[in-house]
Amino acid sequence: MPHASESEGAIETRGLEPVPDGERTGHVRELFPTWVAANISVLLLTMGAGLIVFNGLNIWQVLVVGIAAPVLSYGIVGLISLAGKRGGSPGMALSRAVFGQRGNRFPGSLIWVARWGWETINAVTGAYALLTVLDLLFGVRPNTALIVVTLLLFVAATFLVSGLGINALRACSKWSTYLFGAFSVLVLVHLAANTDWSAVLGKPAGSTAMMIAGIGTIAAGGISWVPSGPDFTRYLPRTASGRAVVASTVGGAGIVVLPMVLMGAVMAVATPDLASAKDPVSFIGELLPAWISVPYLLIALVGMLLINAMSMYSAGFTAQTLGIDVPRAWAVSVNAVISLVFGFLLMVVATSFIGSFISFLTLLAVAFSAWIGVFGADMLRGRTYDGDALMDTGRTSAYWYRGGFAWQAMTAWAVALVVGLLFTKVDWFSGPLATSWVGKNGLGWVVTIVVAAALYAALPRTGTATESAAEPTTEPATEPAEDPAEEPAPAPVSI
């Protein structure tokens, strides 16, 4: 994770303001462990099991899903991340240049609310991991009081790490990558030696439609990180290779997603009930010996903590763009409290964790995709970012446009969001087009991106004259807009 300057110290104090060129001392290779850490979640095991049990796929189809999903979703994360090194600001601050100072609050609010659900899911999974470890080591069975304590501990640790900022996240990501990688190898060796491979390899293939739907389900988790991508590249120098940024992002995510999904699929052949368990973690203690399961769960617990910390780190910026005028570290506390309350309800009240999780991922993908389509199309137009205008939320801002709104961006975003929901079906909601080929294959989020990008490109561009009159303060005017495809091939990524 590209680090803050030494002047930031242990606690990052920088908020939405652009990072000066002199303080952009990050390295692209640091993105690799960042995106490894963003995927260290035992939920991938459960999702891999779901591909076998619910989608009816065989192991070869799961392999295709495990490769295609991170390449597709984290490829988009990597491409949007290039805006961070162009403008030196968090993603939702850069979004002001696209939607307008007032207009940006609409997609920003939706993304912020969506993060509540993502952080709740991760907090619950982390608490379940801690409960499972206590059961394995000491025979302590979960109860309501213990659920509250474990959930509180997890959220408090998340708040601490995310509040410290980017340097703390970078250090934790690096070491958790090493440890999780080592123990994942042990799990793979154990599964290889104790699995009935004839049953695994003999499972018949499922339909192509279910395989496409599986790609969409796994990819939805990556799509949720797209608006956060620039948050982790803003400390990179402008000369950093765009190709290397994308490669490090996809590589870091893929090296975790693929084996985790495959392990979940293999486990599901012997234990199909794990795909529908209310507790998505305790099955690990049943399928693995204690000397592997306990340290593996503890390391996974750190990974889930980092996922939540990264999400809260970005959520703090999003809250600031909405006008919550507090330091970034304190803005994080709002999401911490929300995830604590919702997490308790999910653990104590909800009857189906995996059902709630898949429904949430489906809606999350559509909500984020409308923003992705508009913001991505704007990047392709060669957008440069005026640092002063980003921070000026008044009428004098170059990004005030008409009444504080870039109406063509707002129109494209709103229309795409509605269209995407028409093709979406979850446990408690079904759009009128959910039974179409697109809906059945879980491609509503793809339609959302395409509609948003196409409509934004077709509508007349507003505010061009105002923008060109403003002198960019965070990017030299003489530097042409970057095209990642024209950048030189990067050096090999190393950790």
N, C-alpha and C positions, 0 to 999 in steps of 0.2 A: 504494500500500500504506500503510494508516494507520501513521504513524510512532510510534516510542517517544518518550517525553518527552526533553527536552534533558538531563535528569539522567542518562540512560542513556549518553550519550556515543557514541563511534563503535562500541563493542562493547556489545551488549545483554546485561545481566547478569540480567534478570528471567527466572525459570523458570516453574514452574506457578502461582505465587501470583497471585491476581487483581490486575488493574491498578486502582489507586485512581481514583475519579472525577476527581480533580484532574489526573491525568496522561493522561486520555483526550482527546488533542488532535488525533486523526486526522481525515481528511476522506474522505467516501464516494468522491469522484472519484478518489482515489488507488488504489481497487480496480481501476479500469479497466486501467491498465498492468500491474497485478499479474497479472491473468488473461490479458492479451495475452502476457506473458512466459511464463506457464505452458503456452502452446500453441505456442511458437516451436520447432517440431521438424520436421525433414524427414521424420520417420516418417509425418506426415500425407499427404505426397506418395505414399509407398508404399501407404498405406491407401486413398487415393483411386484409385490404380491397381488395387488389389485389387478395388474395386467394379466396375470394368470387366472385368477378366480373370477373377476367380473368381466374382463374383456375377452377371456377365452383364448389368449394367445399362447403360442409355444415359445420355447426358449430362444429360437432363432429370430422370431418376430420381436421378442423383448430386446434382443441385441440391437436390432434396427432402431427400435424406439429409443434405447439408451444412448445411441450415437446421434440420431437425428435431433432429438429434443434439445440437448444443450448447444449443439451447433447452431440451430435455428434461433433459440431464445437468447443465448449469450452472445451470438453474433450481433444481434440487434443492440444488446447492452453495450458491446464494445464500440459499435458505430456511433451511438448516441454519446458515449463517453468522450468522444473527440471534441464535443462542445466544451467540455471542462478545460481542456488545455488551450482551446481557442480563447475562451472568455475568462478563465481563472476564477469562476464563481460556481456555487452549487447549482444543480440542475434546475430547481424550481425558481431560483433567482434569474437564471438565464431565460427561463420561460416567460419572464416579464417582457422580454424583447419581442416575443411572438404573439402573446395574447393581449398585451397592454397592461398597465399598472393595475387597473381595476379588474380587467378581464381575467387575469391570471389567478385571481382568487377563486374562480369557479372550478377549473380543473384542479387547482391546488387543494381546495377543500375536499373534493372527492378523493384525491390521492391520500390526503392526510387521514381521512376516515377509513379508507381501505387499509392503511397501515395499522390501525387499531386492531383489525381482525388478524392480520399477519403476525403482529407481535403477541396477540392473545394465543394464537395457535402454537407459536414457538414457546411461550411461557408455560403453557399447559404441558407440552411435550417434555420440556426441561424438568418440570416438577414431577412428571411421571417417571422420568429417568432416575431422579433422586429417590423417589419412593421405592422403585424397584431395587436400587442398590441397598437401601436400608432393609428391605425384606430379605435379600440374598445374604447380607452379612450378619444381620442381627435377628431376623425373623419378625421384624416389626411390620404389622399389617396396617394398611392405610385407613385412616378415619378422617372425619371432617376437620378436626383440629390440626392433624398432621398435614393435610392437604393445604390448609391456609398457611402453615409455617413454611412448607417447602416452596410454595408459590411465592410467598413474600421474600424468601431468601433469593430465589432465582431472579425476581424482578429487581430487587435491591442491587444485586451484583451486576445486572444488565445496566441499570442506571449509573452505577459507578464507572464502569468501563466506557460507556458512551459519553458520559459527562466529561471524562478526562480528554477525549478527543482522538484525533487521527493517529498520533504517535502511539498511544496505548493500544488502539485497535491493531495497528501494524505489528507491534511486538507480540501481542497475543495470537494473531493470525499466523505468524511465522512458526511459533513453537507448536501450536495445535496442529498445524499441517504436518509437521514431522511425526508427532506422536500418533495422530489419527492414521496416517499412512502406514506406520509400522504395525499397529494393531489390526488394521484392515487386512493386511497380508496374513496375519495369524488366523483371522476369521475365514479368509478364503481357503487357506490350507486345511483348516478343520472341516469346512464344508466339502472340500474336494475329497477328503478321506472318508467322510461319513454319509455321503449322499448316495441315494439309489439312482445312479445316473441312467439306468435303463428306463425308469419312470419319467425322469426329466426329459431325456432325449426322445422318448416315445410318445410324448404328448402331441396330439394332432394340432395342425395350424388353425388359427381363428380367421375371421374375415378380414379383408383389407380395410374395411370401414372401421373395425374395432382397433386396428393397428394405428390408423390415422388419428382416431379419437384418443388413443393412448399417448401419441406424440403430443397432441394438444394439451392433455392433462399434465404431463411432466414438464412441458415447455412453459406452462402458466406460471410456475414458480419463478423461472428465470425472467419472464416478462415483467414481473412485479419489481424487479431490480432496475429496470431501464431508466426511470426518472432519477435514480440515485447514482447512475454511472458517472456523471460529471463531478459528483461530490468527491470521488476518489481519484480523479485525474487533474484536479485544479492546481495541484502542486507540481505537475509535470511541466518542463520547459516546452515552449512552443515548437521547438525543433524535434521533439520526441516523435518517433515513427508511429504513424497511425496504424500501419499493418501490425506492428508489434503490440500495440495496445489491444487490438482485436484478438490477435493470436493468444496473448497472455490471458485475456478474459475468457475466451472459449476453452483454452487449455486447462486453466485452473478449475473451471466448473466441470468440464467433461471428465477430468481424471477422477472426480468424486462421483458424479451422477451415474456414469456407466457401471462401475463395479457395484455400487450400492443397489441400483435397480436390479441388476442381475442376481445379486445375493438374495434380495427379497423374493425374486421369482423362484429361485431354487428352493428357498425355505418354504414357499407356499405349496410346492408340490407335496411335501411331507405333512405340512400343517396348514391347510387351506383356511382354517378359522382365523388366522392372524390378520387376514385382509379385512375382516369385519369386526375385529375386537374393539370394545369400547376404550380399552387402554392400548395405545399403539406401541408400547415399549416393553412391557413385562414378558412378552413372548421370547425376547432375547435370552432372558435368564433360563427359560425352559429348553431352548434349542442349543445353547452353548454351555460348556463347563464354566464353573464359577471363576476359574483363574483367567479365563478370557473375557467372560461377560462383564465382570465387575469393572476392571480397568477400561474396557471398551466403552461401557456406559458412562463412566466418569469423563473420559475424553470426549465422547459424544455430547455430554452435558456441557462441557466447555465450548464445543462447537456451536451448540444451540444458543448458548449465552452470547457468543460472538455474532451469530446471525441476528439476534434481537438487538444487540448493541449497535450493529451497523444500521439496522432499520431505524432505531431510535435516533441515531446520529443524524441520519437524513431527515427524519421526521422533525427534528429540532429546527432545521433550516426551513422546512415547509411551513411550520408554525410561524416562523419569523416573517415569511413572505405573506402570510395572511394578516399581518398586523399585530401579532402578539409581541409586544415590545419588551422583551426580556432577553437576557443573555442566552446564547445557544444551550448551555448546560442546563439552565433552568427550564427552557422550553421543552427539553427532553422529559422533564418530570411529569408533564401533562400526559404524555403517552404511557409513562410508567404506571401511573395511577389507573388509567383506563384499562391497560392490559391486566392489571391485578384484579380489578372488579369483574371484567368479562371472563378472565381465566377461571375465577372461582365458579361462575355460573356454568361454564362449559364442563368443568370437572365434576360438579356436584349435581347439576340439573339435567344436562344433555344426556340422551340415551345412546347416541351414535356419534363417536368422534370422527371416524373416517368419512361418514356421510356428510357431516357438517363441513369437514375439511375440503372435500372434493367440490361441494357446492360453493364454498367460499372461493376456492381457486378459480372456478369457472367465472364467477362474477368479477373477481379481481382482474382477470385477464382482459375482460371487456372494458372495464373502467380505465385501466392503464393504457389500453390500445388506442383509444380515441386521442389521448394526448400524444402518444408515440407517432401516430400518423401525421398529425399537424406539425409537431416539433421536428420530426425527421424530414418532412418535405421542405420545411423552412431552412434546415441545414443544407439541403441539396441546392438551394438557391444561393449559396455562398455567404451566408449570414456572418457578419462580424458583430462584436458586442461592445457597446459603449459603457464602460464601467461607471462613469458618473450618472448616466441615464438610468442604469439598472438600480442605483441606490436612491435616485430622486423619484419619490412616489407622488410628487405634485404635478401641477399642470405644466410646469416648465420642463418636464422630462421629455426627451426625444421619443420615449416609448409611451407617451400619453395617448397618442393617436386621436381618436374622436371620442371625447368624454371618458377617456381612460380605457377604452376598449379597441382592440383590433377586430373589427366585426367579421371580417372574412375568416379569421382563425376561430372565433367563437362560434360562427355558424357551422363551419366544417366539423368542429369538435362535438357540438350538440347533436347534429344530424347523425354523425357516425355512431355516437353513443346509443341513440335510439335504434338505429338500424342493427347494431350489434346485439342489443337485447332482444330484438325480434327473433333472432336465430338461437337464443340461449334457453337451456332448460336445466333447472336445478330442482332440488327436493321441494322447494316451496314456491317456485316460479317457473312458468313455461311460456315462452314467446309464441306468437301465432305461427311463426315459420320454423319452430324448433323441430318439426317432423320432416323438414326438407332434407335434401342430401347434405347441405352445409351444416344444418343443425344437428343431424344424427352423427356426423363425423366430428362434432365439437369444434368447428371452425368459425364460430361466431366472432372470435377475437381477430382472426385473420381478415374477415370481411370488414371489421371495424377499422383496422389499420388502413386497408385499401381505400375505403370510402373516405376516411378523414384526409388521407394524403391527396387523393384525386380531386376532391371537392376544394381543398385548400389551394391546390395548384391551378384549378380552373377559375376560381373567383379572382376578381381584380385586386391587386395588391394595394393596400392603403398605407399611408404614412411614409412612403418612400422618400419623398422630398425632405421630410423632417429628419429622417435617419441619415441621409447623405450629408445633410448640413452639419450634423454633430460630429465632432472630432473624437474618434475612439480613443479612450484612455488606457485600455488594457491590451490593445493589439495594434502594432504599427500599421499605419495606413498604406505603406508601401508593400506590405506582405500580402500576396494573393491568397484568396480563400483556398483552403486545403482540399485536396482530393485524395483520400486515403489510397485510392488505387494507383496514384502516380508516385507515391512515396517509395524510397528504396527499401529493399527487403531487409528486415531487421536481423540483428544478430540473434543466435539461439538464446532462448529464454532460460535463465537459471534461477534457482531459488537461493 
